[in-house]
Amino acid sequence: MSSNRVDSVLRAPAAEVASLIATLPEDQWFDRKSVLVRPKDLGRHLIAFANAEGGTLVIGIHERAPQGVDRYPEAVNGLRQAPLDFTNPPVRAAFESVPCVRLDGTHDHLLVVRVEPGERVHEAADGECYLRVGDESRRLTYNQRRELEYDRGQSQYDGLASGADYSHLDARLVRQYGRHIGLASEPRKVLAARSLLTLDQQVTNAGYLLFGKNPQQLFPQAYVRVLRFLTPERGTGSRLGLEDTADLRIEGPIPHVVELAAEAIDELAPKRRALGSSGRFEAVPVIPRDAWLEGVVNAVIHRSYSLAGDHIRVEIYPDRIEVESPGRFPGLANPHDPLNISRFARNPRIARVCADLRIGQELGEGIRRMFDEMRRLGLTDPVYHQTSGSVRLVLSSLSRLDPRLAERLPAGSQQVLNVLRTAGRPLGTGEIAEALEVSRPAAIRRLRALEDAGEVRWIGKSRNDPRAAWALV
């Protein structure tokens, strides 16, 4: 469920609001609680939302039935004090009473708590730390807590003041978004509802990137460059394979950038002739559209906008599409195990607005969708390669291992092939083991099995050759 549904429902007639809220599914940005929830337990959920992307809690719903809060003034007072009493540093949370009607027809109120993303990592009084992941408030391990603290230093760049004011925004875009989330009456309230204004009412970096008339004035690197190469390798100098008219620079506010970049890639993506669903031969994309679109959306939402001088680059080759974005994966995300990436957004405000607009799914969900689309067509898994300052996604048209062969090979053999394909050159055993984050014996076992299957070959003068390497067949 997109978080805009919550805002729309809260503005429904009082006779309907409680029953509608009671039926909404809980998710990354929404949770509901009984008015009898302990303030200490509420603090745990406030911490989880603040450590992620913020969100909304609605209090006064018990077992999916309207309960209201008016009969429990002491409980409500304790809940309002929960941010001060049970979160450290105190979570920024705004409380609002919304009229409702209970099942017996009695007029009552719901207590709505809107939580802003935190600039620092928040913890409970007992030192425990929580993070909102999907519809759960998860307790973090010590190592996860450390990674969150490390990432938090740069994750809130989208919440800093941009230096722009409301006149620099595209009012039409803001109003359209306001209608989308049920707040069309006042544009400034729209921005405030998604933490796109600072406490002193300045437009944040996120607000300017999302709705600015020309965000590139302040963020000249915030664009997507789409290039198509005629050869499988990029080449250099006189051998540069770049197509003369296929170097496009896509600028504007984030929603427009995603839309225009998708149109450009649709036009330039490699295609082949195949029998389509219509029964006729037609042009079919070599790389599934849903896969590369998720890659581009993730890059736009989760890139590091604080890194000046670099942009998102989409390189289209005859046999693959590569998407490279500035900034490394957050510490909670392991690029070698993308299907198990923990929920974390470097730009929580941008992520939430894009989710409202249905531009992107949650980070983990979008990655799973990419894998599903590639596997559905029998193509090799998406591969992430992380450098010191960027992340590169490779979507290749190469076929996956035959399922019957894969069953006979050691687990992780497909990942060995992915590493070699991404590198584009022979690699030593140590390099492969390091890329996979496995021991050297584990890497050798997979390589030997792949060698026996005819998928890779060993290059060297002797088994003790320090320059020996493995290459794809």
Sequence and secondary structure as in RCSB ss.txt:
>XXXX:A:sequence
MSSNRVDSVLRAPAAEVASLIATLPEDQWFDRKSVLVRPKDLGRHLIAFANAEGGTLVIGIHERAPQGVDRYPEA
VNGLRQAPLDFTNPPVRAAFESVPCVRLDGTHDHLLVVRVEPGERVHEAADGECYLRVGDESRRLTYNQRRELEY
DRGQSQYDGLASGADYSHLDARLVRQYGRHIGLASEPRKVLAARSLLTLDQQVTNAGYLLFGKNPQQLFPQAYVR
VLRFLTPERGTGSRLGLEDTADLRIEGPIPHVVELAAEAIDELAPKRRALGSSGRFEAVPVIPRDAWLEGVVNAV
IHRSYSLAGDHIRVEIYPDRIEVESPGRFPGLANPHDPLNISRFARNPRIARVCADLRIGQELGEGIRRMFDEMR
RLGLTDPVYHQTSGSVRLVLSSLSRLDPRLAERLPAGSQQVLNVLRTAGRPLGTGEIAEALEVSRPAAIRRLRAL
EDAGEVRWIGKSRNDPRAAWALV
>XXXX:A:secstr
  THHHHHHHTS HHHHHHHHHHS  BTTEEEE TTS HHHHHHHHHHHHHTT EEEEESEETTEE  STT HHH
HHHHHTHHHHH BS   EEEEEEEEE TTS EEEEEEEEE   SS  B TTS  EEEETTEEEE  HHHHHHHHH
HHHHHTGGGSB S  GGGB HHHHHHHHHHHT TT HHHHHHHTT B TTS BBHHHHHHHBS GGGT TT  EE
EEEESSSS   GGG  EEEEEEEEE SSHHHHHHHHHHHHHHHS EEEEE TTSSEEEEESS HHHHHHHHHHHH
HHS TTSTT  EEEEEETTEEEEEEES   TT  TTSGGG     SSHHHHHHHHHTTS   HHHHHHHHHHHHH
HTTB   EEEE SSEEEEEEE  B   HHHHHHS TTHHHHHHHHHHHTS B HHHHHHHHT  HHHHHHHHHHH
HHTTSEEEE SSTT TT EEEE 
